């Protein structure tokens, strides 16, 4: 019975309920982008390295705790109730804090509101990836696992654009913070409406033995089936430990370079409006990568795509290294190089958004994703402190080193890994 239900999910035609799932999850990623940008854009107000360390470390707890709750107790849809409440409460605290509090207490309460928001938003990411992978038909899965997470980049770019547009106003940082927090609250309201309509993960329900509930949920999706999908039923001989190791290497390579180049570098080396412009151009490059790669990802063998993405990301640091060695001073040239660099780094992020939810078993999928991310986030928090004294060329070498590590893992994957396209999650996650 459960196998029949799963096959209906995999071969379903795209319908209205799939749009609810896609936009609901995309709003979560979008909110992650705008709230994350808010934390880094506020650095000039406080000018404290420990402030950066705190905003880098805060998401870790949500990533691990909420993903575990989702896998073990509440499923995907119900856990969203917690996450929505958290970033709604956090956004409200930020608005009230910026309106009425001054001095050191303002920073403390800002970090509290930011922390509550990021606890929810970051904790939602493994859950959202799991939900998308578990409910999306195999024909569209890789596209959706690129296009939906890409809303994080779009949200970050929009937040940076708002910050830049109000920068020269009086009390610009307060206006920026309130504007972004209000946008988060509006996004929350839309997310609530969509999430009330969407189904629970049928795979999670069947894994928990809740077959009757799964039958009710699948009736919400569609009765129409795709007849032109050629499924691939070959299973992998790579065990869980090796999968975990490879995915952790890719997470380290991507997370450290993406976040450091898109946000931390701006706070360390740029002042005034140029700080926000670096964040803006970085996230525009990342957004453009998603819009370009999403529609064509299912045309490419994922093993080859993985190798190409890490190779080009490694090479993309060379122009930045040359910029520093030859002591160029053009901000617009650096913005262009940042755009290109983040475009290719983001290609490696899509390796993660596709492979992480497809290679782990349903019973522990969100938590395993959370652990992989947690290792990368912990290393990133430490790196934020360690790289604070690096010269700009040091960032380029640092980034090339980590992307090179991901490249080595991608070579192994070409030889031993598999192309995940048109394979059921149950085939892919079988250990």
C-alpha positions as CSV (number, residue, x, y, z in Angstrom):
1,X,0.0,0.0,0.0
2,X,2.7,2.5,1.0
3,X,4.7,1.8,-2.2
4,X,1.6,2.5,-4.3
5,X,1.2,5.9,-2.5
6,X,4.8,6.8,-3.0
7,X,4.6,6.0,-6.7
8,X,1.6,8.3,-7.1
9,X,3.7,11.1,-5.7
10,X,6.6,10.4,-8.0
11,X,4.6,10.2,-11.1
12,X,2.0,12.9,-10.3
13,X,1.3,15.7,-12.8
14,X,2.2,19.2,-11.5
15,X,-0.9,20.7,-10.0
16,X,-2.3,23.4,-7.7
17,X,-1.2,21.8,-4.5
18,X,2.4,21.6,-5.8
19,X,2.3,25.3,-6.3
20,X,1.2,25.8,-2.7
21,X,4.1,23.6,-1.5
22,X,6.6,25.5,-3.8
23,X,5.6,29.0,-2.8
24,X,5.2,28.1,0.9
25,X,8.7,26.8,1.0
26,X,10.1,29.6,-1.2
27,X,8.7,32.2,1.2
28,X,10.6,30.5,4.0
29,X,13.8,30.8,2.0
30,X,13.0,34.4,1.1
31,X,12.6,35.3,4.8
32,X,15.9,33.6,5.6
33,X,17.6,35.9,3.0
34,X,16.1,39.2,4.2
35,X,16.6,38.5,7.9
36,X,20.1,37.2,7.3
37,X,21.0,40.3,5.4
38,X,19.6,42.5,8.1
39,X,22.1,41.1,10.7
40,X,25.1,41.8,8.5
41,X,23.9,45.1,7.2
42,X,23.6,46.3,10.9
43,X,27.3,45.7,11.6
44,X,28.4,49.3,11.1
45,X,26.0,50.4,13.8
46,X,27.8,48.3,16.4
47,X,31.3,47.7,14.9
48,X,32.1,44.6,17.1
49,X,33.6,41.3,15.8
50,X,31.7,39.4,18.5
51,X,28.5,40.8,17.1
52,X,29.4,39.0,13.8
53,X,30.3,35.8,15.7
54,X,26.9,35.8,17.4
55,X,24.9,36.3,14.3
56,X,26.9,33.5,12.6
57,X,26.4,31.1,15.5
58,X,22.7,31.8,16.3
59,X,21.2,29.7,13.4
60,X,23.0,26.5,14.5
61,X,20.5,25.7,17.3
62,X,17.4,26.0,15.1
63,X,19.1,24.0,12.4
64,X,19.6,21.0,14.8
65,X,16.7,21.2,17.2
66,X,13.8,21.9,14.8
67,X,14.9,19.4,12.2
68,X,15.0,16.7,14.9
69,X,11.5,17.6,16.1
70,X,10.3,17.4,12.5
71,X,11.7,14.0,11.9
72,X,10.7,12.4,15.2
73,X,7.5,14.0,16.3
74,X,5.7,16.7,14.2
75,X,6.4,16.0,10.6
76,X,7.1,18.8,8.0
77,X,3.8,20.8,8.0
78,X,3.2,20.9,11.7
79,X,6.8,22.0,12.5
80,X,6.1,25.0,10.3
81,X,3.8,26.3,13.0
82,X,6.8,26.6,15.3
83,X,9.1,28.2,12.7
84,X,6.4,30.8,11.6
85,X,5.8,31.8,15.2
86,X,9.5,32.2,15.9
87,X,10.3,34.5,13.0
88,X,7.1,36.4,13.5
89,X,8.0,37.1,17.1
90,X,11.6,37.9,16.3
91,X,10.6,40.4,13.6
92,X,8.2,42.1,16.0
93,X,10.9,42.4,18.6
94,X,13.3,44.0,16.1
95,X,10.6,46.6,15.0
96,X,9.8,47.6,18.6
97,X,13.5,47.6,19.6
98,X,14.5,50.0,16.8
99,X,11.6,52.3,17.4
100,X,11.9,52.7,21.2
101,X,15.3,51.5,22.5
102,X,18.7,53.2,22.3
103,X,22.4,52.4,23.2
104,X,23.8,49.0,24.2
105,X,20.4,47.6,25.2
106,X,19.3,48.2,21.6
107,X,22.0,45.9,20.3
108,X,21.2,43.2,22.9
109,X,17.5,43.3,22.1
110,X,18.2,43.4,18.3
111,X,20.3,40.3,18.7
112,X,17.5,38.7,20.7
113,X,14.9,39.4,18.0
114,X,17.4,38.4,15.3
115,X,18.2,35.2,17.1
116,X,14.6,34.2,17.6
117,X,13.9,34.9,13.9
118,X,17.0,33.0,12.7
119,X,16.3,30.1,15.0
120,X,13.0,29.7,13.2
121,X,14.1,30.5,9.7
122,X,17.4,28.5,9.8
123,X,15.6,25.6,11.4
124,X,13.0,25.6,8.6
125,X,15.7,25.1,5.9
126,X,16.3,21.3,6.4
127,X,12.6,20.8,6.9
128,X,11.8,22.8,3.7
129,X,14.3,20.8,1.6
130,X,12.9,17.6,3.0
131,X,9.3,18.6,2.2
132,X,10.2,19.6,-1.4
133,X,12.1,16.4,-2.1
134,X,9.4,14.2,-0.5
135,X,6.4,15.7,-2.3
136,X,7.8,16.8,-5.7
137,X,7.3,14.5,-8.7
138,X,10.6,13.1,-10.0
139,X,10.2,14.9,-13.3
140,X,10.4,18.3,-11.5
141,X,12.4,17.6,-8.3
142,X,15.8,18.9,-9.3
143,X,14.4,22.1,-10.8
144,X,12.3,22.8,-7.7
145,X,15.3,22.1,-5.4
146,X,17.1,24.9,-7.2
147,X,14.4,27.4,-7.8
148,X,12.8,27.3,-4.3
149,X,16.1,27.7,-2.3
150,X,17.1,30.5,-4.7
151,X,14.5,32.7,-3.1
152,X,17.0,33.0,-0.2
153,X,19.3,34.8,-2.7
154,X,16.5,36.9,-4.0
155,X,15.4,37.9,-0.5
156,X,19.0,38.9,0.5
157,X,19.3,41.0,-2.7
158,X,16.0,42.8,-2.1
159,X,17.0,43.4,1.6
160,X,20.3,44.9,0.4
161,X,18.5,47.0,-2.2
162,X,16.2,48.4,0.5
163,X,19.2,49.1,2.8
164,X,21.0,50.9,-0.1
165,X,17.9,53.0,-1.0
166,X,17.5,54.4,2.5
167,X,21.2,54.7,3.3
168,X,21.5,58.4,3.0
169,X,18.3,59.2,4.9
170,X,18.4,60.3,8.5
171,X,18.2,57.3,10.9
172,X,18.8,55.1,7.8
173,X,19.6,51.9,9.7
174,X,16.5,52.2,11.8
175,X,14.4,52.7,8.7
176,X,16.1,49.8,7.0
177,X,15.6,47.5,10.0
178,X,11.9,48.3,10.4
179,X,11.3,48.0,6.6
180,X,12.9,44.6,6.4
181,X,11.2,43.4,9.6
182,X,7.8,44.5,8.3
183,X,8.4,42.7,5.0
184,X,9.2,39.6,7.0
185,X,5.9,39.9,8.8
186,X,4.0,40.3,5.5
187,X,5.8,37.3,4.1
188,X,4.8,35.4,7.3
189,X,1.1,36.2,6.7
190,X,1.2,34.9,3.2
191,X,3.1,31.8,4.3
192,X,0.4,31.0,6.9
193,X,-2.3,31.0,4.3
194,X,-0.4,28.7,1.9
195,X,0.7,26.3,4.7
196,X,-2.8,25.8,5.9
197,X,-3.7,24.6,2.4
198,X,-0.8,22.4,1.6
199,X,-0.5,18.6,2.5
200,X,1.8,16.9,5.0
201,X,4.6,14.8,3.6
202,X,3.1,11.5,2.5
203,X,6.6,9.9,2.8
204,X,7.0,11.0,6.4
205,X,3.5,9.7,7.2
206,X,4.1,6.3,5.7
207,X,7.5,6.1,7.3
208,X,5.7,6.6,10.7
209,X,3.1,3.9,9.8
210,X,0.3,6.5,9.4
211,X,-1.1,5.0,6.2
212,X,-4.7,6.3,6.7
213,X,-3.4,9.8,7.2
214,X,-1.2,9.4,4.1
215,X,-4.1,8.3,2.0
216,X,-6.1,11.5,3.0
217,X,-3.1,13.7,2.2
218,X,-2.4,12.2,-1.2
219,X,-6.0,12.9,-2.2
220,X,-5.1,16.6,-2.0
221,X,-2.3,16.5,-4.5
222,X,-3.6,15.0,-7.8
223,X,-5.1,11.9,-9.4
224,X,-3.4,12.6,-12.8
225,X,-0.2,10.8,-13.6
226,X,2.7,11.6,-15.9
227,X,2.9,8.9,-18.5
228,X,6.2,10.0,-20.2
229,X,8.6,9.7,-17.2
230,X,11.3,7.1,-17.5
231,X,12.3,6.2,-13.9
232,X,15.7,5.0,-13.1
233,X,15.7,2.2,-10.5
234,X,19.4,1.6,-10.1
235,X,20.4,2.0,-6.4
236,X,23.7,3.2,-5.0
237,X,26.4,1.1,-3.4
238,X,27.7,4.1,-1.4
239,X,27.0,3.7,2.3
240,X,25.6,6.3,4.7
241,X,29.0,7.2,6.2
242,X,30.6,8.0,2.8
243,X,27.5,10.0,1.8
244,X,27.7,12.0,5.0
245,X,31.4,12.7,4.6
246,X,31.0,13.8,0.9
247,X,28.0,16.0,1.7
248,X,29.9,17.5,4.7
249,X,32.9,18.4,2.6
250,X,30.6,20.1,0.0
251,X,28.8,22.0,2.8
252,X,32.1,23.2,4.2
253,X,33.4,24.2,0.8
254,X,30.1,26.1,-0.1
255,X,29.0,27.5,3.3
256,X,32.3,29.0,4.3
257,X,33.1,30.6,0.9
258,X,29.5,31.7,0.1
259,X,28.8,33.4,3.5
260,X,32.3,34.9,3.9
261,X,32.4,36.4,0.4
262,X,28.8,37.6,0.4
263,X,28.5,39.1,3.8
264,X,31.6,38.9,6.1
265,X,34.1,40.3,3.6
266,X,31.9,43.3,3.1
267,X,31.8,44.0,6.9
268,X,35.6,43.6,7.2
269,X,36.8,45.6,4.3
270,X,34.2,48.1,3.2
271,X,32.5,51.1,4.8
272,X,29.5,53.2,4.1
273,X,27.2,52.5,1.2
274,X,29.9,50.3,-0.5
275,X,29.5,47.7,2.2
276,X,25.9,47.3,1.3
277,X,26.7,47.4,-2.4
278,X,29.0,44.4,-2.0
279,X,26.2,42.5,-0.3
280,X,23.8,43.5,-3.1
281,X,26.0,42.5,-6.0
282,X,27.0,39.3,-4.4
283,X,23.4,38.2,-3.9
284,X,22.4,39.4,-7.4
285,X,25.1,37.1,-8.7
286,X,23.7,34.3,-6.6
287,X,20.1,35.0,-7.6
288,X,21.0,35.0,-11.3
289,X,22.7,31.6,-10.9
290,X,19.5,30.1,-9.6
291,X,17.4,31.7,-12.4
292,X,19.8,30.4,-15.0
293,X,20.5,26.9,-13.6
294,X,17.0,26.0,-12.4
295,X,15.3,25.6,-15.8
296,X,18.2,23.4,-17.2
297,X,19.4,21.4,-14.2
298,X,17.4,18.3,-15.3
299,X,19.2,18.3,-18.6
300,X,22.6,17.7,-17.0
301,X,24.1,14.6,-15.4
302,X,24.3,15.7,-11.8
303,X,27.8,14.1,-11.4
304,X,29.1,16.3,-14.2
305,X,27.3,19.3,-12.9
306,X,28.8,18.8,-9.5
307,X,32.4,18.7,-10.9
308,X,31.8,21.7,-13.2
309,X,30.3,23.8,-10.4
310,X,33.2,23.2,-8.0
311,X,35.8,23.7,-10.7
312,X,34.4,27.0,-11.9
313,X,33.9,28.2,-8.3
314,X,37.5,27.5,-7.5
315,X,38.7,29.3,-10.6
316,X,36.4,32.3,-9.9
317,X,38.6,33.3,-7.0
318,X,41.6,33.9,-9.3
319,X,40.3,37.3,-10.6
320,X,39.8,38.5,-7.0
321,X,43.3,37.4,-6.1
322,X,44.6,39.3,-9.1
323,X,42.6,42.4,-8.0
324,X,44.4,42.4,-4.7
325,X,47.8,41.5,-6.0
326,X,47.8,44.3,-8.6
327,X,46.2,46.7,-6.1
328,X,43.3,47.7,-8.2
329,X,41.1,50.4,-6.6
330,X,37.9,50.3,-8.7
331,X,34.9,49.5,-6.6
332,X,32.8,48.8,-9.7
333,X,35.4,46.3,-10.8
334,X,35.2,44.6,-7.4
335,X,31.4,44.5,-7.5
336,X,31.6,42.8,-10.9
337,X,34.1,40.2,-9.6
338,X,31.9,39.6,-6.6
339,X,28.9,39.1,-8.8
340,X,30.8,36.5,-10.9
341,X,32.3,34.8,-7.8
342,X,29.0,34.4,-6.1
343,X,27.4,33.2,-9.3
344,X,29.8,30.2,-9.4
345,X,29.8,29.6,-5.6
346,X,26.0,29.4,-5.7
347,X,26.2,26.7,-8.4
348,X,27.9,24.6,-5.7
349,X,25.1,25.5,-3.3
350,X,22.6,23.8,-5.6
351,X,24.7,20.7,-5.5
352,X,23.9,20.7,-1.8
353,X,20.2,21.6,-2.1
354,X,19.7,18.7,-4.5
355,X,21.9,16.0,-2.9
356,X,21.3,16.6,0.8
357,X,17.5,15.8,0.8
358,X,17.8,13.0,-1.8
359,X,20.7,10.9,-0.2
360,X,19.4,10.7,3.3
361,X,16.6,8.3,4.5
362,X,13.1,9.8,5.3
363,X,13.1,8.9,9.0
364,X,16.1,11.1,9.6
365,X,16.3,13.3,6.5
366,X,15.8,16.7,8.0
367,X,18.1,16.0,11.0
368,X,20.9,14.6,8.9
369,X,20.7,17.7,6.7
370,X,20.8,19.7,9.9
371,X,23.9,18.0,11.1
372,X,25.7,18.5,7.8
373,X,24.8,22.1,7.9
374,X,25.6,22.4,11.6
375,X,29.2,21.2,11.1
376,X,29.6,23.8,8.3
377,X,27.9,26.5,10.4
378,X,30.2,25.8,13.4
379,X,33.3,26.0,11.2
380,X,31.9,29.2,9.7
381,X,31.5,30.8,13.1
382,X,35.1,30.0,14.0
383,X,36.2,31.2,10.6
384,X,34.4,34.5,11.1
385,X,36.8,35.2,14.0
386,X,39.9,33.7,12.4
387,X,39.6,35.5,9.1
388,X,39.0,38.9,10.8
389,X,42.7,39.6,10.5
390,X,43.2,38.3,7.0
391,X,44.1,40.7,4.2
392,X,41.8,40.7,1.2
393,X,44.1,38.4,-0.8
394,X,43.9,36.0,2.1
395,X,40.2,35.7,1.6
396,X,40.8,34.7,-2.0
397,X,43.3,32.0,-1.1
398,X,41.0,30.8,1.7
399,X,38.1,30.5,-0.6
400,X,40.1,28.7,-3.3
401,X,41.3,26.2,-0.7
402,X,37.8,25.2,0.4
403,X,36.3,25.1,-3.1
404,X,39.3,23.0,-4.1
405,X,38.4,20.6,-1.3
406,X,34.9,20.4,-2.7
407,X,36.4,19.8,-6.2
408,X,38.4,16.8,-5.0
409,X,35.2,15.3,-3.5
410,X,33.4,15.9,-6.8
411,X,36.0,13.9,-8.6
412,X,35.3,11.0,-6.3
413,X,31.6,11.4,-6.9
414,X,32.0,11.2,-10.7
415,X,33.7,7.8,-10.3
416,X,31.6,6.3,-7.5
417,X,28.5,8.5,-7.1
418,X,25.3,8.6,-9.2
419,X,23.1,10.8,-11.2
420,X,20.0,11.4,-9.0
421,X,17.7,12.5,-11.8
422,X,14.4,10.5,-12.3
423,X,15.1,8.3,-9.3
424,X,12.6,7.9,-6.5
425,X,13.8,9.1,-3.1
426,X,13.2,5.6,-1.8
427,X,15.8,4.2,-4.3
428,X,18.3,7.0,-3.7
429,X,18.1,6.9,0.1
430,X,18.3,3.1,0.3
431,X,21.5,2.3,2.2
